[in-house]
Amino acid sequence: MMTKRQLNLHEFFADHPVFTLSQLARARGDGQDLGPARNQLKHHLRQGRILSVAREIFAVVPPG
């Protein structure tokens, strides 16, 4: 059984300025379950920290 690991999202965003939903899900340890990663992205989209570039492709908005 796979265990989830704690993901430092700031580090993930720094290492992946453009990323896919499935990349984030794998980094979170969710495997093929995209739901939790999608919910986390919705929060960051509302906060203006990321932008949706295309379907399931996102870009990080630089600070400032």
PDB file of N, H, CA, C and O in Angstrom:
ATOM      1  N   MET A   1       0.842  -1.188   0.000  1.00  0.00           N
ATOM      2  CA  MET A   1       0.000   0.000   0.000  1.00  0.00           C
ATOM      3  C   MET A   1       0.879   1.241   0.000  1.00  0.00           C
ATOM      4  O   MET A   1       1.813   1.344   0.795  1.00  0.00           O
ATOM      5  N   MET A   2       0.578   2.191  -0.898  1.00  0.00           N
ATOM      6  H   MET A   2      -0.181   2.107  -1.544  1.00  0.00           H
ATOM      7  CA  MET A   2       1.330   3.430  -0.957  1.00  0.00           C
ATOM      8  C   MET A   2       0.871   4.376   0.135  1.00  0.00           C
ATOM      9  O   MET A   2      -0.323   4.472   0.423  1.00  0.00           O
ATOM     10  N   THR A   3       1.810   5.069   0.737  1.00  0.00           N
ATOM     11  H   THR A   3       2.779   4.991   0.504  1.00  0.00           H
ATOM     12  CA  THR A   3       1.450   6.071   1.728  1.00  0.00           C
ATOM     13  C   THR A   3       1.602   7.447   1.099  1.00  0.00           C
ATOM     14  O   THR A   3       2.476   7.673   0.262  1.00  0.00           O
ATOM     15  N   LYS A   4       0.746   8.351   1.513  1.00  0.00           N
ATOM     16  H   LYS A   4       0.036   8.168   2.193  1.00  0.00           H
ATOM     17  CA  LYS A   4       0.832   9.715   1.026  1.00  0.00           C
ATOM     18  C   LYS A   4       1.980  10.418   1.733  1.00  0.00           C
ATOM     19  O   LYS A   4       2.231  10.193   2.916  1.00  0.00           O
ATOM     20  N   ARG A   5       2.663  11.264   0.996  1.00  0.00           N
ATOM     21  H   ARG A   5       2.458  11.447   0.035  1.00  0.00           H
ATOM     22  CA  ARG A   5       3.712  12.070   1.606  1.00  0.00           C
ATOM     23  C   ARG A   5       3.254  13.517   1.610  1.00  0.00           C
ATOM     24  O   ARG A   5       2.436  13.924   0.784  1.00  0.00           O
ATOM     25  N   GLN A   6       3.783  14.283   2.539  1.00  0.00           N
ATOM     26  H   GLN A   6       4.447  13.953   3.210  1.00  0.00           H
ATOM     27  CA  GLN A   6       3.448  15.698   2.632  1.00  0.00           C
ATOM     28  C   GLN A   6       4.167  16.451   1.512  1.00  0.00           C
ATOM     29  O   GLN A   6       5.389  16.362   1.395  1.00  0.00           O
ATOM     30  N   LEU A   7       3.445  17.167   0.717  1.00  0.00           N
ATOM     31  H   LEU A   7       2.452  17.239   0.812  1.00  0.00           H
ATOM     32  CA  LEU A   7       4.009  17.898  -0.406  1.00  0.00           C
ATOM     33  C   LEU A   7       4.193  19.352  -0.016  1.00  0.00           C
ATOM     34  O   LEU A   7       3.259  19.995   0.463  1.00  0.00           O
ATOM     35  N   ASN A   8       5.396  19.871  -0.220  1.00  0.00           N
ATOM     36  H   ASN A   8       6.155  19.349  -0.610  1.00  0.00           H
ATOM     37  CA  ASN A   8       5.627  21.297  -0.039  1.00  0.00           C
ATOM     38  C   ASN A   8       5.244  21.950  -1.361  1.00  0.00           C
ATOM     39  O   ASN A   8       5.994  21.883  -2.335  1.00  0.00           O
ATOM     40  N   LEU A   9       4.088  22.574  -1.386  1.00  0.00           N
ATOM     41  H   LEU A   9       3.479  22.628  -0.594  1.00  0.00           H
ATOM     42  CA  LEU A   9       3.555  23.119  -2.623  1.00  0.00           C
ATOM     43  C   LEU A   9       4.406  24.257  -3.161  1.00  0.00           C
ATOM     44  O   LEU A   9       4.522  24.418  -4.376  1.00  0.00           O
ATOM     45  N   HIS A  10       5.001  25.046  -2.284  1.00  0.00           N
ATOM     46  H   HIS A  10       4.907  24.915  -1.297  1.00  0.00           H
ATOM     47  CA  HIS A  10       5.871  26.136  -2.747  1.00  0.00           C
ATOM     48  C   HIS A  10       7.074  25.575  -3.501  1.00  0.00           C
ATOM     49  O   HIS A  10       7.482  26.135  -4.518  1.00  0.00           O
ATOM     50  N   GLU A  11       7.638  24.488  -3.018  1.00  0.00           N
ATOM     51  H   GLU A  11       7.307  24.033  -2.192  1.00  0.00           H
ATOM     52  CA  GLU A  11       8.755  23.850  -3.715  1.00  0.00           C
ATOM     53  C   GLU A  11       8.293  23.259  -5.041  1.00  0.00           C
ATOM     54  O   GLU A  11       8.991  23.373  -6.049  1.00  0.00           O
ATOM     55  N   PHE A  12       7.131  22.636  -5.046  1.00  0.00           N
ATOM     56  H   PHE A  12       6.564  22.544  -4.227  1.00  0.00           H
ATOM     57  CA  PHE A  12       6.597  22.074  -6.284  1.00  0.00           C
ATOM     58  C   PHE A  12       6.407  23.179  -7.318  1.00  0.00           C
ATOM     59  O   PHE A  12       6.801  23.019  -8.473  1.00  0.00           O
ATOM     60  N   PHE A  13       5.804  24.303  -6.911  1.00  0.00           N
ATOM     61  H   PHE A  13       5.484  24.433  -5.973  1.00  0.00           H
ATOM     62  CA  PHE A  13       5.589  25.412  -7.831  1.00  0.00           C
ATOM     63  C   PHE A  13       6.918  25.971  -8.334  1.00  0.00           C
ATOM     64  O   PHE A  13       7.024  26.337  -9.504  1.00  0.00           O
ATOM     65  N   ALA A  14       7.931  26.043  -7.473  1.00  0.00           N
ATOM     66  H   ALA A  14       7.844  25.745  -6.522  1.00  0.00           H
ATOM     67  CA  ALA A  14       9.241  26.554  -7.889  1.00  0.00           C
ATOM     68  C   ALA A  14       9.907  25.620  -8.900  1.00  0.00           C
ATOM     69  O   ALA A  14      10.558  26.077  -9.839  1.00  0.00           O
ATOM     70  N   ASP A  15       9.741  24.320  -8.702  1.00  0.00           N
ATOM     71  H   ASP A  15       9.212  23.949  -7.939  1.00  0.00           H
ATOM     72  CA  ASP A  15      10.352  23.331  -9.595  1.00  0.00           C
ATOM     73  C   ASP A  15       9.540  23.096 -10.875  1.00  0.00           C
ATOM     74  O   ASP A  15      10.082  22.616 -11.871  1.00  0.00           O
ATOM     75  N   HIS A  16       8.257  23.427 -10.851  1.00  0.00           N
ATOM     76  H   HIS A  16       7.818  23.817 -10.041  1.00  0.00           H
ATOM     77  CA  HIS A  16       7.362  23.174 -11.984  1.00  0.00           C
ATOM     78  C   HIS A  16       6.567  24.443 -12.303  1.00  0.00           C
ATOM     79  O   HIS A  16       5.399  24.535 -11.924  1.00  0.00           O
ATOM     80  N   PRO A  17       7.160  25.416 -12.983  1.00  0.00           N
ATOM     81  CA  PRO A  17       6.411  26.644 -13.287  1.00  0.00           C
ATOM     82  C   PRO A  17       5.212  26.392 -14.198  1.00  0.00           C
ATOM     83  O   PRO A  17       4.243  27.151 -14.169  1.00  0.00           O
ATOM     84  N   VAL A  18       5.267  25.351 -14.992  1.00  0.00           N
ATOM     85  H   VAL A  18       6.054  24.734 -15.015  1.00  0.00           H
ATOM     86  CA  VAL A  18       4.124  24.892 -15.786  1.00  0.00           C
ATOM     87  C   VAL A  18       3.990  23.397 -15.509  1.00  0.00           C
ATOM     88  O   VAL A  18       4.965  22.654 -15.611  1.00  0.00           O
ATOM     89  N   PHE A  19       2.790  22.963 -15.161  1.00  0.00           N
ATOM     90  H   PHE A  19       1.998  23.567 -15.079  1.00  0.00           H
ATOM     91  CA  PHE A  19       2.599  21.565 -14.756  1.00  0.00           C
ATOM     92  C   PHE A  19       1.205  21.109 -15.120  1.00  0.00           C
ATOM     93  O   PHE A  19       0.317  21.909 -15.412  1.00  0.00           O
ATOM     94  N   THR A  20       1.039  19.793 -15.096  1.00  0.00           N
ATOM     95  H   THR A  20       1.761  19.143 -14.859  1.00  0.00           H
ATOM     96  CA  THR A  20      -0.270  19.210 -15.370  1.00  0.00           C
ATOM     97  C   THR A  20      -0.918  18.765 -14.054  1.00  0.00           C
ATOM     98  O   THR A  20      -0.258  18.631 -13.023  1.00  0.00           O
ATOM     99  N   LEU A  21      -2.202  18.548 -14.130  1.00  0.00           N
ATOM    100  H   LEU A  21      -2.738  18.657 -14.967  1.00  0.00           H
ATOM    101  CA  LEU A  21      -2.945  18.054 -12.975  1.00  0.00           C
ATOM    102  C   LEU A  21      -2.387  16.713 -12.516  1.00  0.00           C
ATOM    103  O   LEU A  21      -2.244  16.479 -11.316  1.00  0.00           O
ATOM    104  N   SER A  22      -2.070  15.831 -13.458  1.00  0.00           N
ATOM    105  H   SER A  22      -2.186  16.020 -14.433  1.00  0.00           H
ATOM    106  CA  SER A  22      -1.570  14.508 -13.080  1.00  0.00           C
ATOM    107  C   SER A  22      -0.174  14.598 -12.456  1.00  0.00           C
ATOM    108  O   SER A  22       0.149  13.788 -11.587  1.00  0.00           O
ATOM    109  N   GLN A  23       0.664  15.556 -12.872  1.00  0.00           N
ATOM    110  H   GLN A  23       0.402  16.214 -13.578  1.00  0.00           H
ATOM    111  CA  GLN A  23       1.971  15.734 -12.227  1.00  0.00           C
ATOM    112  C   GLN A  23       1.788  16.117 -10.760  1.00  0.00           C
ATOM    113  O   GLN A  23       2.479  15.594  -9.885  1.00  0.00           O
ATOM    114  N   LEU A  24       0.858  17.029 -10.497  1.00  0.00           N
ATOM    115  H   LEU A  24       0.297  17.454 -11.207  1.00  0.00           H
ATOM    116  CA  LEU A  24       0.609  17.434  -9.114  1.00  0.00           C
ATOM    117  C   LEU A  24       0.061  16.264  -8.312  1.00  0.00           C
ATOM    118  O   LEU A  24       0.474  16.056  -7.171  1.00  0.00           O
ATOM    119  N   ALA A  25      -0.857  15.499  -8.880  1.00  0.00           N
ATOM    120  H   ALA A  25      -1.193  15.668  -9.807  1.00  0.00           H
ATOM    121  CA  ALA A  25      -1.427  14.354  -8.168  1.00  0.00           C
ATOM    122  C   ALA A  25      -0.339  13.341  -7.808  1.00  0.00           C
ATOM    123  O   ALA A  25      -0.321  12.816  -6.694  1.00  0.00           O
ATOM    124  N   ARG A  26       0.566  13.067  -8.748  1.00  0.00           N
ATOM    125  H   ARG A  26       0.551  13.493  -9.653  1.00  0.00           H
ATOM    126  CA  ARG A  26       1.671  12.136  -8.461  1.00  0.00           C
ATOM    127  C   ARG A  26       2.582  12.690  -7.371  1.00  0.00           C
ATOM    128  O   ARG A  26       3.013  11.950  -6.487  1.00  0.00           O
ATOM    129  N   ALA A  27       2.877  13.986  -7.429  1.00  0.00           N
ATOM    130  H   ALA A  27       2.526  14.587  -8.147  1.00  0.00           H
ATOM    131  CA  ALA A  27       3.745  14.597  -6.420  1.00  0.00           C
ATOM    132  C   ALA A  27       3.091  14.556  -5.039  1.00  0.00           C
ATOM    133  O   ALA A  27       3.777  14.422  -4.025  1.00  0.00           O
ATOM    134  N   ARG A  28       1.777  14.671  -5.007  1.00  0.00           N
ATOM    135  H   ARG A  28       1.220  14.780  -5.831  1.00  0.00           H
ATOM    136  CA  ARG A  28       1.049  14.597  -3.735  1.00  0.00           C
ATOM    137  C   ARG A  28       0.979  13.181  -3.201  1.00  0.00           C
ATOM    138  O   ARG A  28       0.705  12.974  -2.019  1.00  0.00           O
ATOM    139  N   GLY A  29       1.224  12.201  -4.065  1.00  0.00           N
ATOM    140  H   GLY A  29       1.446  12.369  -5.025  1.00  0.00           H
ATOM    141  CA  GLY A  29       1.107  10.811  -3.659  1.00  0.00           C
ATOM    142  C   GLY A  29      -0.290  10.264  -3.859  1.00  0.00           C
ATOM    143  O   GLY A  29      -0.651   9.245  -3.270  1.00  0.00           O
ATOM    144  N   ASP A  30      -1.085  10.936  -4.692  1.00  0.00           N
ATOM    145  H   ASP A  30      -0.792  11.763  -5.171  1.00  0.00           H
ATOM    146  CA  ASP A  30      -2.466  10.520  -4.935  1.00  0.00           C
ATOM    147  C   ASP A  30      -2.581   9.447  -6.006  1.00  0.00           C
ATOM    148  O   ASP A  30      -3.645   8.851  -6.177  1.00  0.00           O
ATOM    149  N   GLY A  31      -1.495   9.196  -6.726  1.00  0.00           N
ATOM    150  H   GLY A  31      -0.631   9.680  -6.587  1.00  0.00           H
ATOM    151  CA  GLY A  31      -1.551   8.212  -7.802  1.00  0.00           C
ATOM    152  C   GLY A  31      -2.468   8.677  -8.909  1.00  0.00           C
ATOM    153  O   GLY A  31      -2.307   9.783  -9.425  1.00  0.00           O
ATOM    154  N   GLN A  32      -3.436   7.841  -9.286  1.00  0.00           N
ATOM    155  H   GLN A  32      -3.566   6.943  -8.867  1.00  0.00           H
ATOM    156  CA  GLN A  32      -4.359   8.169 -10.370  1.00  0.00           C
ATOM    157  C   GLN A  32      -5.585   8.958  -9.904  1.00  0.00           C
ATOM    158  O   GLN A  32      -6.380   9.403 -10.732  1.00  0.00           O
ATOM    159  N   ASP A  33      -5.745   9.136  -8.595  1.00  0.00           N
ATOM    160  H   ASP A  33      -5.099   8.775  -7.923  1.00  0.00           H
ATOM    161  CA  ASP A  33      -6.893   9.876  -8.050  1.00  0.00           C
ATOM    162  C   ASP A  33      -6.623  11.375  -8.182  1.00  0.00           C
ATOM    163  O   ASP A  33      -5.834  11.939  -7.425  1.00  0.00           O
ATOM    164  N   LEU A  34      -7.283  12.015  -9.149  1.00  0.00           N
ATOM    165  H   LEU A  34      -7.924  11.557  -9.765  1.00  0.00           H
ATOM    166  CA  LEU A  34      -7.044  13.431  -9.429  1.00  0.00           C
ATOM    167  C   LEU A  34      -7.901  14.368  -8.574  1.00  0.00           C
ATOM    168  O   LEU A  34      -7.652  15.574  -8.546  1.00  0.00           O
ATOM    169  N   GLY A  35      -8.882  13.843  -7.894  1.00  0.00           N
ATOM    170  H   GLY A  35      -9.084  12.864  -7.916  1.00  0.00           H
ATOM    171  CA  GLY A  35      -9.812  14.678  -7.125  1.00  0.00           C
ATOM    172  C   GLY A  35      -9.153  15.566  -6.087  1.00  0.00           C
ATOM    173  O   GLY A  35      -9.390  16.774  -6.098  1.00  0.00           O
ATOM    174  N   PRO A  36      -8.335  15.027  -5.185  1.00  0.00           N
ATOM    175  CA  PRO A  36      -7.709  15.880  -4.174  1.00  0.00           C
ATOM    176  C   PRO A  36      -6.804  16.955  -4.777  1.00  0.00           C
ATOM    177  O   PRO A  36      -6.800  18.090  -4.301  1.00  0.00           O
ATOM    178  N   ALA A  37      -6.047  16.619  -5.804  1.00  0.00           N
ATOM    179  H   ALA A  37      -6.051  15.696  -6.190  1.00  0.00           H
ATOM    180  CA  ALA A  37      -5.180  17.607  -6.460  1.00  0.00           C
ATOM    181  C   ALA A  37      -6.025  18.677  -7.141  1.00  0.00           C
ATOM    182  O   ALA A  37      -5.680  19.858  -7.106  1.00  0.00           O
ATOM    183  N   ARG A  38      -7.132  18.268  -7.760  1.00  0.00           N
ATOM    184  H   ARG A  38      -7.412  17.308  -7.788  1.00  0.00           H
ATOM    185  CA  ARG A  38      -8.028  19.224  -8.428  1.00  0.00           C
ATOM    186  C   ARG A  38      -8.609  20.202  -7.403  1.00  0.00           C
ATOM    187  O   ARG A  38      -8.706  21.400  -7.671  1.00  0.00           O
ATOM    188  N   ASN A  39      -8.992  19.694  -6.236  1.00  0.00           N
ATOM    189  H   ASN A  39      -8.913  18.721  -6.019  1.00  0.00           H
ATOM    190  CA  ASN A  39      -9.534  20.569  -5.196  1.00  0.00           C
ATOM    191  C   ASN A  39      -8.475  21.555  -4.705  1.00  0.00           C
ATOM    192  O   ASN A  39      -8.779  22.725  -4.471  1.00  0.00           O
ATOM    193  N   GLN A  40      -7.248  21.095  -4.550  1.00  0.00           N
ATOM    194  H   GLN A  40      -7.001  20.144  -4.740  1.00  0.00           H
ATOM    195  CA  GLN A  40      -6.173  21.981  -4.115  1.00  0.00           C
ATOM    196  C   GLN A  40      -5.921  23.066  -5.171  1.00  0.00           C
ATOM    197  O   GLN A  40      -5.693  24.226  -4.830  1.00  0.00           O
ATOM    198  N   LEU A  41      -5.963  22.688  -6.435  1.00  0.00           N
ATOM    199  H   LEU A  41      -6.148  21.745  -6.712  1.00  0.00           H
ATOM    200  CA  LEU A  41      -5.752  23.655  -7.504  1.00  0.00           C
ATOM    201  C   LEU A  41      -6.866  24.698  -7.542  1.00  0.00           C
ATOM    202  O   LEU A  41      -6.597  25.873  -7.792  1.00  0.00           O
ATOM    203  N   LYS A  42      -8.096  24.292  -7.302  1.00  0.00           N
ATOM    204  H   LYS A  42      -8.314  23.338  -7.099  1.00  0.00           H
ATOM    205  CA  LYS A  42      -9.204  25.246  -7.290  1.00  0.00           C
ATOM    206  C   LYS A  42      -8.946  26.348  -6.274  1.00  0.00           C
ATOM    207  O   LYS A  42      -9.206  27.520  -6.543  1.00  0.00           O
ATOM    208  N   HIS A  43      -8.440  25.974  -5.120  1.00  0.00           N
ATOM    209  H   HIS A  43      -8.229  25.021  -4.902  1.00  0.00           H
ATOM    210  CA  HIS A  43      -8.127  26.949  -4.081  1.00  0.00           C
ATOM    211  C   HIS A  43      -7.074  27.936  -4.579  1.00  0.00           C
ATOM    212  O   HIS A  43      -7.235  29.147  -4.427  1.00  0.00           O
ATOM    213  N   HIS A  44      -6.005  27.424  -5.168  1.00  0.00           N
ATOM    214  H   HIS A  44      -5.874  26.440  -5.291  1.00  0.00           H
ATOM    215  CA  HIS A  44      -4.915  28.288  -5.621  1.00  0.00           C
ATOM    216  C   HIS A  44      -5.310  29.114  -6.849  1.00  0.00           C
ATOM    217  O   HIS A  44      -4.780  30.207  -7.048  1.00  0.00           O
ATOM    218  N   LEU A  45      -6.226  28.611  -7.667  1.00  0.00           N
ATOM    219  H   LEU A  45      -6.656  27.723  -7.504  1.00  0.00           H
ATOM    220  CA  LEU A  45      -6.755  29.405  -8.771  1.00  0.00           C
ATOM    221  C   LEU A  45      -7.535  30.604  -8.233  1.00  0.00           C
ATOM    222  O   LEU A  45      -7.377  31.722  -8.724  1.00  0.00           O
ATOM    223  N   ARG A  46      -8.378  30.371  -7.222  1.00  0.00           N
ATOM    224  H   ARG A  46      -8.506  29.463  -6.823  1.00  0.00           H
ATOM    225  CA  ARG A  46      -9.147  31.465  -6.612  1.00  0.00           C
ATOM    226  C   ARG A  46      -8.235  32.497  -5.969  1.00  0.00           C
ATOM    227  O   ARG A  46      -8.534  33.692  -5.985  1.00  0.00           O
ATOM    228  N   GLN A  47      -7.114  32.037  -5.398  1.00  0.00           N
ATOM    229  H   GLN A  47      -6.871  31.067  -5.385  1.00  0.00           H
ATOM    230  CA  GLN A  47      -6.170  32.937  -4.738  1.00  0.00           C
ATOM    231  C   GLN A  47      -5.299  33.694  -5.736  1.00  0.00           C
ATOM    232  O   GLN A  47      -4.616  34.645  -5.356  1.00  0.00           O
ATOM    233  N   GLY A  48      -5.312  33.289  -7.003  1.00  0.00           N
ATOM    234  H   GLY A  48      -5.868  32.517  -7.312  1.00  0.00           H
ATOM    235  CA  GLY A  48      -4.511  33.941  -8.027  1.00  0.00           C
ATOM    236  C   GLY A  48      -3.061  33.482  -8.058  1.00  0.00           C
ATOM    237  O   GLY A  48      -2.223  34.138  -8.677  1.00  0.00           O
ATOM    238  N   ARG A  49      -2.752  32.373  -7.405  1.00  0.00           N
ATOM    239  H   ARG A  49      -3.433  31.841  -6.902  1.00  0.00           H
ATOM    240  CA  ARG A  49      -1.376  31.857  -7.366  1.00  0.00           C
ATOM    241  C   ARG A  49      -1.007  31.069  -8.620  1.00  0.00           C
ATOM    242  O   ARG A  49       0.168  30.948  -8.967  1.00  0.00           O
ATOM    243  N   ILE A  50      -2.027  30.535  -9.296  1.00  0.00           N
ATOM    244  H   ILE A  50      -2.982  30.634  -9.014  1.00  0.00           H
ATOM    245  CA  ILE A  50      -1.787  29.795 -10.536  1.00  0.00           C
ATOM    246  C   ILE A  50      -2.842  30.217 -11.556  1.00  0.00           C
ATOM    247  O   ILE A  50      -3.879  30.786 -11.213  1.00  0.00           O
ATOM    248  N   LEU A  51      -2.544  29.922 -12.817  1.00  0.00           N
ATOM    249  H   LEU A  51      -1.702  29.460 -13.096  1.00  0.00           H
ATOM    250  CA  LEU A  51      -3.473  30.180 -13.910  1.00  0.00           C
ATOM    251  C   LEU A  51      -3.717  28.893 -14.671  1.00  0.00           C
ATOM    252  O   LEU A  51      -2.831  28.045 -14.774  1.00  0.00           O
ATOM    253  N   SER A  52      -4.901  28.751 -15.195  1.00  0.00           N
ATOM    254  H   SER A  52      -5.621  29.440 -15.112  1.00  0.00           H
ATOM    255  CA  SER A  52      -5.210  27.622 -16.069  1.00  0.00           C
ATOM    256  C   SER A  52      -4.794  28.007 -17.479  1.00  0.00           C
ATOM    257  O   SER A  52      -5.291  28.987 -18.034  1.00  0.00           O
ATOM    258  N   VAL A  53      -3.876  27.229 -18.060  1.00  0.00           N
ATOM    259  H   VAL A  53      -3.473  26.433 -17.609  1.00  0.00           H
ATOM    260  CA  VAL A  53      -3.361  27.511 -19.399  1.00  0.00           C
ATOM    261  C   VAL A  53      -4.188  26.779 -20.447  1.00  0.00           C
ATOM    262  O   VAL A  53      -4.525  27.343 -21.488  1.00  0.00           O
ATOM    263  N   ALA A  54      -4.505  25.547 -20.173  1.00  0.00           N
ATOM    264  H   ALA A  54      -4.231  25.089 -19.328  1.00  0.00           H
ATOM    265  CA  ALA A  54      -5.323  24.706 -21.039  1.00  0.00           C
ATOM    266  C   ALA A  54      -5.935  23.651 -20.128  1.00  0.00           C
ATOM    267  O   ALA A  54      -5.708  23.660 -18.918  1.00  0.00           O
ATOM    268  N   ARG A  55      -6.706  22.747 -20.707  1.00  0.00           N
ATOM    269  H   ARG A  55      -6.891  22.739 -21.690  1.00  0.00           H
ATOM    270  CA  ARG A  55      -7.340  21.719 -19.880  1.00  0.00           C
ATOM    271  C   ARG A  55      -6.273  20.910 -19.147  1.00  0.00           C
ATOM    272  O   ARG A  55      -5.427  20.264 -19.766  1.00  0.00           O
ATOM    273  N   GLU A  56      -6.331  20.958 -17.817  1.00  0.00           N
ATOM    274  H   GLU A  56      -7.018  21.482 -17.315  1.00  0.00           H
ATOM    275  CA  GLU A  56      -5.433  20.232 -16.910  1.00  0.00           C
ATOM    276  C   GLU A  56      -3.968  20.644 -17.035  1.00  0.00           C
ATOM    277  O   GLU A  56      -3.076  19.882 -16.664  1.00  0.00           O
ATOM    278  N   ILE A  57      -3.712  21.858 -17.560  1.00  0.00           N
ATOM    279  H   ILE A  57      -4.437  22.478 -17.861  1.00  0.00           H
ATOM    280  CA  ILE A  57      -2.360  22.419 -17.600  1.00  0.00           C
ATOM    281  C   ILE A  57      -2.410  23.777 -16.904  1.00  0.00           C
ATOM    282  O   ILE A  57      -3.273  24.610 -17.181  1.00  0.00           O
ATOM    283  N   PHE A  58      -1.457  23.972 -15.990  1.00  0.00           N
ATOM    284  H   PHE A  58      -0.756  23.295 -15.765  1.00  0.00           H
ATOM    285  CA  PHE A  58      -1.463  25.169 -15.152  1.00  0.00           C
ATOM    286  C   PHE A  58      -0.097  25.829 -15.150  1.00  0.00           C
ATOM    287  O   PHE A  58       0.922  25.179 -15.382  1.00  0.00           O
ATOM    288  N   ALA A  59      -0.087  27.139 -14.883  1.00  0.00           N
ATOM    289  H   ALA A  59      -0.914  27.667 -14.695  1.00  0.00           H
ATOM    290  CA  ALA A  59       1.155  27.899 -14.786  1.00  0.00           C
ATOM    291  C   ALA A  59       1.153  28.654 -13.468  1.00  0.00           C
ATOM    292  O   ALA A  59       0.114  29.144 -13.026  1.00  0.00           O
ATOM    293  N   VAL A  60       2.300  28.745 -12.854  1.00  0.00           N
ATOM    294  H   VAL A  60       3.144  28.347 -13.213  1.00  0.00           H
ATOM    295  CA  VAL A  60       2.470  29.442 -11.584  1.00  0.00           C
ATOM    296  C   VAL A  60       2.580  30.937 -11.870  1.00  0.00           C
ATOM    297  O   VAL A  60       3.282  31.348 -12.794  1.00  0.00           O
ATOM    298  N   VAL A  61       1.886  31.742 -11.080  1.00  0.00           N
ATOM    299  H   VAL A  61       1.316  31.408 -10.330  1.00  0.00           H
ATOM    300  CA  VAL A  61       2.008  33.198 -11.160  1.00  0.00           C
ATOM    301  C   VAL A  61       3.144  33.594 -10.218  1.00  0.00           C
ATOM    302  O   VAL A  61       3.084  33.308  -9.022  1.00  0.00           O
ATOM    303  N   PRO A  62       4.188  34.256 -10.751  1.00  0.00           N
ATOM    304  CA  PRO A  62       5.304  34.639  -9.887  1.00  0.00           C
ATOM    305  C   PRO A  62       4.847  35.596  -8.771  1.00  0.00           C
ATOM    306  O   PRO A  62       3.941  36.401  -8.983  1.00  0.00           O
ATOM    307  N   PRO A  63       5.463  35.511  -7.602  1.00  0.00           N
ATOM    308  CA  PRO A  63       5.101  36.427  -6.514  1.00  0.00           C
ATOM    309  C   PRO A  63       5.362  37.884  -6.927  1.00  0.00           C
ATOM    310  O   PRO A  63       6.317  38.189  -7.641  1.00  0.00           O
ATOM    311  N   GLY A  64       4.493  38.751  -6.458  1.00  0.00           N
ATOM    312  H   GLY A  64       3.717  38.503  -5.878  1.00  0.00           H
ATOM    313  CA  GLY A  64       4.683  40.175  -6.737  1.00  0.00           C
ATOM    314  C   GLY A  64       4.077  40.527  -8.029  1.00  0.00           C
ATOM    315  O   GLY A  64       4.132  41.685  -8.442  1.00  0.00           O
TER     316      GLY A  64
END
